[in-house]
Amino acid sequence: MDWYNAILFICMSLVVLILAWGLITMARGGEYNKSKSNLIMRYRIVFQALAILIFVSLLLFKRYFNG
């Protein structure tokens, strides 16, 4: 596995873990859900944006330096 594939796998795994955290929190309900649901949603959006930026950067890097 190349290093850029490993980075992409880590980024996608983090997004999936944060999404699962939010879904579990929402399913359980309660006070924790009320106080933390928006924060978890923000984390997910930020990590998705970072994953997309890393993905595009790696595509450009691969195109110009390895292709």
Secondary structure, DSSP 4 states (H G I P E B T S, - for coil): --HHHHHHHHHHHHHHHHHHHHHHHHHH-HHHHHHHHHHHHHHHHHHHHHHHHHHHHHHHHHHHH--
